[in-house]
Every structure is written in structure tokens, then in C-alpha cells.
């Protein structure tokens, strides 16, 4: 159970003094809460039993009713205050830990190789940034804390029972030891099931994202039904895995409850025998049994946390599985004031070479068009430039697919860049023939994911406008006028020509007629660029 503490992500967070202090305070308050709950039930049982044994003598003051009454009230108030204090302190500490973890994760992602970020499915990255970090909370709140509370409370009760009746202390110690061994074995046994659930959820995210992203193409090619079946198959597998884990959890809780009841019966019979031998008094007998009854809450938490140990291990492994920062290498592509120089660039996919470029010089502010049919490597060529040309912020890239976010028109265009003014936005909207539409709907008009509430041509022009808002020396336009009618295309070409004239531009297109403003044209033939 302590293995995750060796992980750098958890170790560095827990070693921070402010976080460490809050976690220790939260743990102390949780122990006070548990001890108060046990004390409340145990003292109440002692008081009721003592009053019953005394009978009418209690009415004339033969027993002291004020001290146990005060203890009962003290435990009740202390339990309430400690519980709320523990929730407050622990949640504050966990929020601080989460902040540290998210900072560490995004710092690690920012240093990862561009190839890793580009090739890892979006669903996997999403799972790392959301579910994995959330699951790590479970380690402290549901696993480590319950283990520490169980150990501390078991030790306290063992010492108290040792003072009352050593045979009862021995039975309780053996029961606690058996429970701890069972919880450890349960954690190890459910690790494989937790990994299966994690992998199924990750596959579900990737399949779901892929299905939504390519829904239009799948419908066009008649593949949507097959894709939907694939998603449902993964969803059913995920449900079955979760049902299996829930079944194991229910069985484990039932076993613990049965074992606890057996312990109560054995303890009751044992202290009754001791009472008959006048080794213990009746009120002490009841107090011990009720103390064992009250500690069951910590037993349940221990088992529940053990069942989730595998999730924590899998999430830690996933967060550690980020490609490290790559050592600087001689760039195959270099962007400078003189233009773009590409040397010895080989683009391959799934072991198949798509394109080989021994040498290509694109002068500054010249416009080049790369022609080729689908699948020959045009888009892969653009991605390689993004990965190898230095800072990605120096490249404006109009992707093949229209990336429309579920946000307002303004947010889709600016992407959070506070340096962009409203005047700039209206200027580029006019360039792409979208200003009239934007004035009618306003800039705060919310677009649906993928641009479902606008036409394909409008989505294309908004994505083009997003590129035009960035001051980048190199611009890559992948089929920039796709979905535009001839009149709109001619207007957009004229409007953006002056802006493009001051930049190096690489067009990607199927035919020469798709882009008629380039200075040079290259055709991809037999894995090479042939100048036309």
C-alpha cells in the first residue's frame, strides 16, 4: 500500500511543507472523529448497563451519572466538530495537491517530444489530464488514510482491551491482523481487473472521439453503422468489467461484515465468561463489545480503499508513460529570415515511406503549392514541418479538418489570445466574407462542436480567419478554399493576397486549379517532389 509513495509525482507533492502539514492535520482530525464515534457508543453502552445493574439505586445517587453523561456529550460534540474540520482541511489539502499535480503534468507534457504529443490519441491525453489526476486523490482519501486510521484505532483498542481483559485483546489483535492481510491480498487480486477497466475506458474515449470526429466521413462512405457497433462493443466491455469489479466489491464487503459479526459473537461469549468469573464487570463487558461494533466503519473504508488500489497504480503508470524531453538534434527543416530550408527529410507511416525530400529551398515570401492525391503524404509533410521547424508559434496552419470548438465565434477566433483586438477580428472576417454573417449573429454567438450549426463553407472560412489573426512568417494552408463557391473563393483570394504577400506560404491541394496564386508547384510522385 505504500508503493505509490515512491512515485515522484506523489512523493514531491507530499513533501511540500504546507501540503504535508494540512494532510497531517486532516489525518489527526479523522482519527479524533473515529475515536469519538467509538467512545460515544462505548460510553453510552457502559452508562446504560451501569444504570440497569444499579436499578433503583441510581435514583438515589448510588452511581455517578454526571461524569459519563459529560463524556457522552463531549464525544458527540467532538465527533461533529472533528468530522467537519477533517473535511475542510483534507479538501483544502487535496486541492493544493491537485494544483501541484496538474502543474507537474503539463510541465512534463510541454517538455515531451513533439512526436509523442502528435501521435498519442486525444482520448489518451484527455484521460491523463482528467481521470488519472482525479484517481490520485483516492490514494490519500480512500487508501492511505483509512489504512493509517485502521492501524491507529486498532492499536488504541488493543491497549484498552489489554487493560480490561487480555484474552479479548488477543482475539481483537488476531482479527485486525487477518483483516489487514485480507485487504492487502484483495488489493493485489483486483489490480488486473482495475487495469482492465482503465484500458477499456481509455479505448472507449479514443473510439468515441474518433467516431465523433469522423462522423461526416463515415456517413458519406456508409461506415457509420460499423463504427457505431465498434463503440458499442467497447462500451459493453467496459460495463462488463465494471460489473465484475462491483461484484467483487460486494462479495468482499459481505465477507468483512460476516467476519465482524463473528468477532462480536466471540467477544461477547468471551467477556460473558469473564463476567461470570467476576474478572470484568457487566458495564465494562458491554462497553468492549460496543467498541468493537463501532470500529466496523473503519473496516469498511479499509476494504473499499483496497479495491481501488489497482486504479491508482494504473493511473500512476499512465502518468509516468510520457515520452521524455528529446535531446536537441540537427533539424531536418529550418525556418529563417531567408526562408525555409528542408534537407534529408523522410516521411513514413506504418513502416511505409510516403515522401523523401533530399533538398528543398523555399525563399522567404514565396508561395509554393504541393499537389497530390489523398494519402500520398501532403498532410504528413505539413505535420513534419510543425515538428521540425522550431517554434510552432512561428507557423500558421490551416488544417485539413475544420477545428470548430464549442464556444463563441470570438473564442473560436482568438483562442484566448488577449492581444487580439475586436477591430482585427472584424477585419479578417471581412477578408473571408463572414463579416455580414457575424454582424447578424454577433461575435458571442455560440458554435456547436465541429460547426454543426453553420455550413461547411462558413466553418472553413472561420478557420482561415483564425490563421489570418496570427503574425507568423510561415503559413501552411491545407485545401484553403474547400467548400467555397467560385464567387466567394475569388473574393477571399483577393482579400488575403496582400497579407499573404509578406509571408512564406505552402499550399496543399489536389489539383493545380485548386490554388492558382502559387509561384511554384510541386507534384508528389513516387515518394518524391517533382517540380512542374
C-alpha positions as CSV (number, residue, x, y, z in Angstrom):
1,X,0.0,0.0,0.0
2,X,3.0,2.3,0.4
3,X,4.5,1.6,-3.0
4,X,2.8,4.7,-4.7
5,X,4.7,6.9,-2.2
6,X,7.9,6.1,-4.1
7,X,6.4,7.7,-7.3
8,X,8.0,11.1,-7.9
9,X,4.6,12.7,-8.6
10,X,3.2,11.7,-5.2
11,X,6.5,12.0,-3.3
12,X,7.2,15.6,-4.3
13,X,3.7,16.7,-3.6
14,X,3.5,15.1,-0.1
15,X,7.0,16.5,0.8
16,X,5.9,20.1,0.4
17,X,5.6,21.6,3.9
18,X,2.2,23.4,3.5
19,X,0.6,20.3,2.0
20,X,2.3,18.0,4.4
21,X,1.0,19.9,7.4
22,X,-2.5,20.0,6.1
23,X,-2.6,16.3,5.4
24,X,-1.3,15.5,8.9
25,X,-3.9,17.8,10.5
26,X,-6.6,16.2,8.4
27,X,-5.4,12.7,9.4
28,X,-5.4,13.7,13.1
29,X,-8.9,15.1,12.9
30,X,-10.1,11.9,11.1
31,X,-8.6,9.8,13.9
32,X,-10.3,12.1,16.5
33,X,-13.6,11.6,14.6
34,X,-13.3,7.8,14.6
35,X,-12.2,7.7,18.3
36,X,-15.1,9.9,19.3
37,X,-17.5,7.7,17.4
38,X,-16.2,4.6,19.2
39,X,-16.1,6.4,22.5
40,X,-19.6,7.7,22.1
41,X,-21.1,4.2,21.6
42,X,-18.9,2.5,24.1
43,X,-19.5,5.0,27.0
44,X,-23.2,5.1,26.2
45,X,-23.3,1.3,26.5
46,X,-21.4,1.4,29.7
47,X,-23.7,4.1,31.2
48,X,-26.9,2.3,30.2
49,X,-25.7,-1.0,31.5
50,X,-24.4,0.5,34.8
51,X,-27.7,2.2,35.3
52,X,-29.6,-1.0,34.7
53,X,-27.4,-3.0,37.0
54,X,-27.8,-0.4,39.7
55,X,-31.6,-0.3,39.3
56,X,-33.4,1.9,41.8
57,X,-30.1,2.7,43.5
58,X,-29.3,5.1,40.5
59,X,-32.2,7.2,41.6
60,X,-30.8,7.9,45.0
61,X,-27.3,8.8,43.6
62,X,-25.6,5.4,44.2
63,X,-23.7,5.9,40.9
64,X,-22.3,9.0,39.4
65,X,-24.4,9.8,36.3
66,X,-22.8,13.2,35.6
67,X,-19.3,12.1,34.6
68,X,-20.4,9.5,31.9
69,X,-23.1,11.9,30.8
70,X,-20.5,14.6,30.2
71,X,-18.3,12.2,28.4
72,X,-21.1,11.2,26.1
73,X,-21.8,14.9,25.3
74,X,-18.1,15.5,24.8
75,X,-17.7,12.7,22.3
76,X,-20.8,13.7,20.4
77,X,-19.7,17.3,20.1
78,X,-16.1,16.4,19.4
79,X,-17.1,13.9,16.7
80,X,-19.2,16.6,14.8
81,X,-16.5,19.3,15.1
82,X,-13.7,16.9,14.1
83,X,-15.6,15.5,11.1
84,X,-16.4,18.9,9.6
85,X,-12.8,20.1,10.4
86,X,-11.4,17.0,8.7
87,X,-13.5,17.5,5.6
88,X,-12.4,21.2,5.4
89,X,-8.7,20.6,5.9
90,X,-8.5,17.5,3.7
91,X,-10.3,19.0,0.8
92,X,-8.1,22.1,1.0
93,X,-5.0,19.9,1.0
94,X,-6.2,17.8,-1.9
95,X,-7.0,20.9,-4.0
96,X,-3.4,22.1,-3.3
97,X,-2.1,18.6,-4.3
98,X,-4.2,18.7,-7.4
99,X,-2.8,22.1,-8.4
100,X,0.7,20.7,-7.9
101,X,0.0,17.6,-9.9
102,X,-1.6,19.4,-12.8
103,X,1.3,21.8,-13.0
104,X,3.8,18.9,-13.0
105,X,1.8,17.1,-15.6
106,X,1.5,20.0,-18.0
107,X,5.2,20.9,-17.4
108,X,6.1,17.3,-18.4
109,X,3.9,17.4,-21.5
110,X,5.4,20.7,-22.6
111,X,8.8,19.0,-22.5
112,X,7.7,15.8,-24.2
113,X,8.8,15.2,-27.7
114,X,6.5,16.7,-30.4
115,X,6.2,13.3,-32.0
116,X,4.7,12.0,-28.7
117,X,2.1,14.7,-28.5
118,X,1.2,14.4,-32.1
119,X,0.9,10.6,-32.2
120,X,-0.8,9.9,-28.9
121,X,-4.6,9.7,-29.3
122,X,-6.5,12.6,-28.0
123,X,-8.6,10.3,-25.7
124,X,-5.4,9.1,-24.0
125,X,-4.2,12.6,-23.3
126,X,-7.6,13.6,-22.1
127,X,-7.6,10.6,-19.7
128,X,-4.2,11.6,-18.3
129,X,-5.3,15.2,-17.6
130,X,-8.7,14.2,-16.1
131,X,-9.3,10.7,-14.8
132,X,-5.7,9.9,-13.8
133,X,-5.2,13.0,-11.7
134,X,-8.6,12.6,-10.1
135,X,-7.9,9.0,-9.2
136,X,-4.7,10.0,-7.4
137,X,-7.0,11.7,-4.8
138,X,-8.2,8.3,-4.0
139,X,-4.8,7.2,-2.8
140,X,-4.8,9.6,0.2
141,X,-8.5,9.9,0.9
142,X,-9.6,6.3,0.3
143,X,-6.5,4.1,0.7
144,X,-3.6,5.5,2.7
145,X,-5.7,7.5,5.3
146,X,-8.1,4.5,6.0
147,X,-5.0,2.3,6.5
148,X,-3.4,4.7,8.9
149,X,-6.7,5.2,10.8
150,X,-7.3,1.4,11.0
151,X,-3.8,0.9,12.3
152,X,-4.0,3.7,14.8
153,X,-7.5,2.8,16.1
154,X,-6.7,-0.9,16.3
155,X,-3.6,-0.1,18.4
156,X,-5.7,2.1,20.8
157,X,-8.4,-0.5,21.2
158,X,-5.8,-3.3,21.7
159,X,-4.2,-1.3,24.5
160,X,-7.5,-0.6,26.2
161,X,-8.7,-4.2,25.9
162,X,-5.4,-5.3,27.3
163,X,-6.1,-3.3,30.5
164,X,-9.6,-4.8,30.8
165,X,-9.3,-8.5,29.6
166,X,-6.1,-9.7,27.9
167,X,-7.8,-12.6,26.1
168,X,-10.2,-10.2,24.4
169,X,-7.2,-8.0,23.3
170,X,-5.6,-11.1,21.8
171,X,-8.7,-12.0,19.8
172,X,-9.1,-8.5,18.6
173,X,-5.4,-8.3,17.6
174,X,-5.6,-11.5,15.6
175,X,-8.8,-10.3,13.9
176,X,-7.1,-7.0,12.9
177,X,-4.1,-8.8,11.6
178,X,-6.3,-11.2,9.5
179,X,-8.2,-8.2,8.1
180,X,-5.1,-6.3,7.1
181,X,-3.7,-9.4,5.3
182,X,-7.1,-9.9,3.5
183,X,-7.2,-6.2,2.5
184,X,-3.6,-6.5,1.1
185,X,-4.4,-9.6,-0.9
186,X,-7.6,-8.1,-2.1
187,X,-5.8,-5.1,-3.4
188,X,-3.3,-7.3,-5.3
189,X,-6.0,-9.6,-6.6
190,X,-8.1,-6.7,-8.0
191,X,-5.2,-5.0,-9.7
192,X,-5.7,-6.8,-13.0
193,X,-9.4,-6.0,-13.0
194,X,-8.6,-2.4,-12.3
195,X,-6.2,-2.3,-15.2
196,X,-8.7,-3.9,-17.5
197,X,-11.3,-1.2,-16.5
198,X,-8.7,1.5,-17.1
199,X,-7.7,0.2,-20.5
200,X,-11.4,-0.3,-21.5
201,X,-12.2,3.3,-20.5
202,X,-9.3,4.7,-22.4
203,X,-10.3,2.7,-25.5
204,X,-13.8,4.0,-25.1
205,X,-12.6,7.6,-25.1
206,X,-10.4,7.1,-28.2
207,X,-13.2,5.2,-30.1
208,X,-15.8,7.8,-29.1
209,X,-13.6,10.8,-30.1
210,X,-12.7,9.1,-33.4
211,X,-16.3,8.3,-34.1
212,X,-17.5,11.9,-33.5
213,X,-14.5,13.4,-35.3
214,X,-15.0,11.4,-38.5
215,X,-18.8,11.1,-38.3
216,X,-19.4,13.0,-41.5
217,X,-16.9,10.9,-43.5
218,X,-18.2,7.7,-42.0
219,X,-21.8,8.6,-43.1
220,X,-20.6,9.6,-46.5
221,X,-18.8,6.2,-47.0
222,X,-21.5,4.2,-45.4
223,X,-19.3,3.1,-42.5
224,X,-21.2,4.8,-39.6
225,X,-23.1,1.7,-38.6
226,X,-19.8,-0.3,-38.3
227,X,-18.2,2.5,-36.3
228,X,-21.2,2.6,-34.0
229,X,-21.0,-1.1,-33.4
230,X,-17.3,-0.8,-32.6
231,X,-18.1,1.9,-30.0
232,X,-21.0,-0.1,-28.5
233,X,-18.7,-3.2,-28.3
234,X,-16.1,-1.3,-26.3
235,X,-18.9,0.3,-24.2
236,X,-20.3,-3.2,-23.4
237,X,-16.9,-4.5,-22.5
238,X,-16.4,-1.5,-20.1
239,X,-19.8,-2.2,-18.5
240,X,-18.9,-5.9,-18.0
241,X,-15.6,-5.0,-16.4
242,X,-17.2,-2.6,-14.0
243,X,-19.9,-5.1,-13.1
244,X,-17.2,-7.6,-12.3
245,X,-15.4,-5.2,-10.1
246,X,-18.7,-4.2,-8.3
247,X,-19.4,-7.9,-7.8
248,X,-16.0,-8.5,-6.2
249,X,-16.6,-5.4,-4.0
250,X,-20.0,-6.6,-2.8
251,X,-18.6,-10.0,-2.0
252,X,-15.7,-8.5,-0.1
253,X,-17.9,-6.3,1.9
254,X,-20.2,-9.2,2.7
255,X,-17.2,-11.3,3.9
256,X,-16.0,-8.4,6.1
257,X,-19.4,-7.9,7.6
258,X,-19.7,-11.6,8.3
259,X,-16.3,-11.7,9.9
260,X,-17.1,-8.6,12.0
261,X,-20.3,-10.3,13.3
262,X,-18.3,-13.4,14.2
263,X,-15.8,-11.3,16.1
264,X,-18.6,-9.6,18.0
265,X,-20.1,-13.0,18.9
266,X,-16.8,-14.4,20.0
267,X,-16.0,-11.3,22.0
268,X,-19.5,-11.4,23.6
269,X,-19.1,-15.0,24.7
270,X,-15.6,-14.4,25.9
271,X,-16.5,-11.4,28.1
272,X,-19.6,-13.2,29.4
273,X,-17.4,-16.0,30.6
274,X,-15.1,-13.4,32.2
275,X,-18.1,-11.7,33.8
276,X,-19.3,-15.0,35.2
277,X,-15.8,-15.5,36.7
278,X,-16.1,-11.9,38.1
279,X,-13.0,-10.9,36.1
280,X,-14.8,-8.0,34.5
281,X,-17.9,-6.0,35.4
282,X,-21.1,-6.0,33.4
283,X,-20.8,-2.4,32.2
284,X,-17.2,-3.0,31.0
285,X,-18.4,-6.1,29.2
286,X,-21.0,-4.1,27.2
287,X,-18.5,-1.2,26.6
288,X,-15.9,-3.6,25.0
289,X,-18.5,-5.2,22.7
290,X,-19.9,-1.9,21.6
291,X,-16.4,-0.5,20.9
292,X,-15.8,-3.5,18.5
293,X,-19.2,-2.8,17.0
294,X,-18.3,0.9,16.4
295,X,-15.0,0.2,14.8
296,X,-16.7,-1.5,11.8
297,X,-16.9,1.8,9.9
298,X,-13.1,1.9,9.6
299,X,-13.1,-1.7,8.4
300,X,-15.5,-0.9,5.6
301,X,-13.4,2.1,4.5
302,X,-10.3,-0.1,4.5
303,X,-11.8,-2.7,2.2
304,X,-13.4,-0.1,-0.1
305,X,-10.0,1.6,-0.5
306,X,-8.2,-1.7,-1.1
307,X,-10.5,-2.4,-4.0
308,X,-9.3,0.8,-5.7
309,X,-5.6,0.3,-5.2
310,X,-5.2,-1.1,-8.8
311,X,-6.8,2.1,-10.2
312,X,-4.1,4.2,-8.5
313,X,-1.3,2.0,-9.7
314,X,-2.6,2.1,-13.3
315,X,-3.0,5.9,-13.2
316,X,0.5,6.4,-11.9
317,X,1.9,4.2,-14.6
318,X,-0.1,6.1,-17.2
319,X,1.2,9.5,-16.0
320,X,4.7,8.1,-15.9
321,X,4.3,6.9,-19.5
322,X,5.1,10.3,-21.1
323,X,7.9,10.4,-23.6
324,X,10.8,12.4,-22.0
325,X,12.2,15.6,-23.5
326,X,14.2,14.7,-26.6
327,X,17.8,15.9,-26.9
328,X,18.2,18.7,-29.4
329,X,19.1,17.3,-32.8
330,X,20.0,18.8,-36.1
331,X,16.8,19.9,-37.6
332,X,15.8,18.5,-41.0
333,X,13.8,21.6,-41.6
334,X,15.0,25.1,-40.7
335,X,12.9,28.3,-40.8
336,X,14.9,31.6,-41.0
337,X,14.7,35.1,-42.5
338,X,15.9,33.7,-45.8
339,X,13.1,31.3,-46.0
340,X,12.6,27.6,-45.4
341,X,15.3,25.0,-45.9
342,X,14.5,21.3,-45.9
343,X,17.2,18.6,-46.2
344,X,17.1,14.8,-45.9
345,X,13.5,14.7,-44.8
346,X,12.0,11.2,-44.9
347,X,8.3,10.9,-44.1
348,X,7.0,7.4,-43.3
349,X,3.8,5.9,-41.9
350,X,3.3,2.4,-40.6
351,X,6.7,1.4,-41.9
352,X,5.9,2.7,-45.5
353,X,7.8,5.6,-46.9
354,X,5.5,8.4,-48.1
355,X,7.8,11.1,-49.2
356,X,11.6,11.7,-49.5
357,X,12.9,15.2,-49.8
358,X,16.8,15.3,-50.1
359,X,16.8,19.1,-50.5
360,X,14.2,21.8,-50.9
361,X,14.7,25.6,-50.6
362,X,11.7,27.8,-50.3
363,X,12.7,31.5,-50.4
364,X,11.2,34.0,-48.0
365,X,7.8,35.4,-49.0
366,X,7.5,32.9,-51.9
367,X,4.4,30.8,-52.3
368,X,4.7,27.0,-53.1
369,X,1.9,24.5,-53.7
370,X,2.3,20.8,-53.0
371,X,0.0,18.7,-55.2
372,X,-1.1,15.1,-54.8
373,X,-4.0,12.8,-54.3
374,X,-5.3,11.7,-50.9
375,X,-2.9,9.5,-48.9
376,X,0.4,10.4,-50.7
377,X,1.7,12.4,-47.7
378,X,0.7,16.1,-48.1
379,X,-0.7,16.5,-44.7
380,X,2.1,14.3,-43.2
381,X,4.5,16.7,-44.8
382,X,2.8,19.7,-43.0
383,X,2.9,17.8,-39.7
384,X,6.7,17.2,-40.1
385,X,7.2,20.9,-40.7
386,X,5.4,21.6,-37.5
387,X,7.5,19.2,-35.6
388,X,10.9,20.2,-37.1
389,X,10.8,23.9,-37.9
390,X,11.5,25.2,-34.4
391,X,8.8,27.1,-32.6
392,X,5.3,26.1,-33.6
393,X,4.1,29.6,-32.8
394,X,6.0,30.8,-35.9
395,X,3.8,28.7,-38.2
396,X,0.2,29.4,-39.1
397,X,-1.5,26.1,-40.0
398,X,-5.0,25.7,-41.6
399,X,-5.6,22.0,-41.0
400,X,-7.5,19.7,-43.4
401,X,-10.4,19.3,-40.9
402,X,-12.3,22.3,-39.6
403,X,-11.5,22.6,-35.9
404,X,-14.6,24.4,-34.6
405,X,-14.8,24.5,-30.8
406,X,-18.0,24.5,-28.6
407,X,-17.5,28.2,-27.9
408,X,-18.4,31.6,-29.2
409,X,-17.2,33.0,-32.6
410,X,-14.9,35.3,-30.7
411,X,-13.4,32.5,-28.6
412,X,-13.0,30.3,-31.7
413,X,-11.1,33.0,-33.5
414,X,-8.9,34.4,-30.7
415,X,-8.3,31.1,-28.8
416,X,-7.8,33.1,-25.6
417,X,-5.2,35.5,-27.1
418,X,-5.9,38.8,-25.2
419,X,-3.6,40.7,-27.6
420,X,-6.2,40.4,-30.5
421,X,-8.5,43.4,-30.8
422,X,-12.1,43.5,-32.0
423,X,-11.0,45.6,-34.9
424,X,-8.6,42.9,-36.1
425,X,-11.3,40.3,-35.8
426,X,-13.8,42.3,-37.9
427,X,-11.0,42.9,-40.5
428,X,-10.2,39.3,-41.0
429,X,-13.9,38.4,-41.0
430,X,-14.4,40.8,-43.9
431,X,-11.4,39.2,-45.7
432,X,-13.1,35.8,-45.6
433,X,-16.6,37.2,-46.4
434,X,-18.0,36.4,-43.0
435,X,-18.5,39.9,-41.6
436,X,-22.1,40.2,-42.7
437,X,-23.0,36.9,-41.1
438,X,-21.1,37.8,-37.9
439,X,-22.9,41.1,-37.6
440,X,-26.2,39.3,-37.9
441,X,-25.3,36.7,-35.3
442,X,-22.8,38.7,-33.2
443,X,-19.4,37.6,-32.0
444,X,-20.8,36.0,-28.9
445,X,-22.8,33.5,-31.0
446,X,-22.0,30.0,-29.7
447,X,-20.9,27.4,-32.2
448,X,-21.5,23.7,-31.7
449,X,-18.6,21.2,-31.7
450,X,-17.4,20.7,-35.3
451,X,-19.5,23.7,-36.5
452,X,-22.8,21.8,-36.6
453,X,-24.9,25.0,-36.6
454,X,-23.0,26.6,-39.6
455,X,-22.3,25.4,-43.1
456,X,-19.1,23.7,-44.2
457,X,-18.0,26.7,-46.2
458,X,-18.6,29.0,-43.2
459,X,-16.6,26.7,-40.9
460,X,-13.8,26.7,-43.4
461,X,-13.7,30.5,-43.6
462,X,-13.7,30.9,-39.8
463,X,-10.8,28.5,-39.5
464,X,-9.0,30.5,-42.2
465,X,-9.7,33.7,-40.3
466,X,-8.2,32.2,-37.2
467,X,-4.9,31.7,-39.1
468,X,-5.0,35.3,-40.5
469,X,-5.1,36.7,-37.0
470,X,-1.7,35.3,-36.2
471,X,1.5,37.1,-37.3
472,X,3.5,34.1,-38.4
473,X,6.4,34.1,-41.0
474,X,5.3,30.7,-42.4
475,X,1.8,29.8,-43.3
476,X,0.6,26.3,-44.3
477,X,-2.8,26.1,-45.9
478,X,-4.3,22.7,-46.4
479,X,-7.0,22.9,-49.1
480,X,-7.9,26.5,-48.0
481,X,-10.8,27.0,-50.4
482,X,-12.5,23.7,-49.9
483,X,-16.3,24.1,-49.8
484,X,-16.3,27.6,-51.2
485,X,-18.2,28.6,-54.4
486,X,-16.3,30.3,-57.2
487,X,-17.5,33.9,-56.3
488,X,-16.7,33.6,-52.6
489,X,-13.4,32.0,-53.3
490,X,-12.3,34.7,-55.8
491,X,-13.3,37.4,-53.2
492,X,-11.3,35.6,-50.4
493,X,-8.3,35.2,-52.6
494,X,-8.2,38.9,-53.5
495,X,-8.7,39.9,-49.9
496,X,-6.0,37.9,-48.3
497,X,-3.4,38.3,-51.1
498,X,-1.8,41.4,-49.6
499,X,-1.5,39.7,-46.2
500,X,0.0,36.5,-47.7
501,X,2.4,38.5,-49.9
502,X,4.6,39.2,-46.8
503,X,4.8,35.6,-45.7
504,X,6.2,32.3,-46.9
505,X,3.2,30.2,-47.9
506,X,2.9,26.4,-48.5
507,X,-0.4,25.3,-50.1
508,X,-1.5,21.7,-50.0
509,X,-4.1,20.8,-52.7
510,X,-5.2,18.0,-55.0
511,X,-5.1,19.9,-58.3
512,X,-3.4,23.0,-59.7
513,X,-6.7,24.7,-60.3
514,X,-7.5,24.5,-56.5
515,X,-4.7,27.1,-55.9
516,X,-3.9,29.4,-58.8
517,X,-1.8,32.0,-56.9
518,X,1.3,30.0,-56.1
519,X,4.7,30.9,-57.5
520,X,5.9,27.3,-57.8
521,X,4.1,23.9,-58.0
522,X,5.4,20.5,-56.9
523,X,3.7,17.2,-57.6
524,X,4.2,14.2,-55.2
525,X,5.1,11.3,-57.5
526,X,6.7,8.0,-56.4
527,X,7.6,9.4,-53.0
528,X,9.4,12.4,-54.4
529,X,8.6,16.1,-55.1
530,X,8.6,16.8,-58.9
531,X,8.6,20.5,-59.8
532,X,6.0,21.3,-62.5
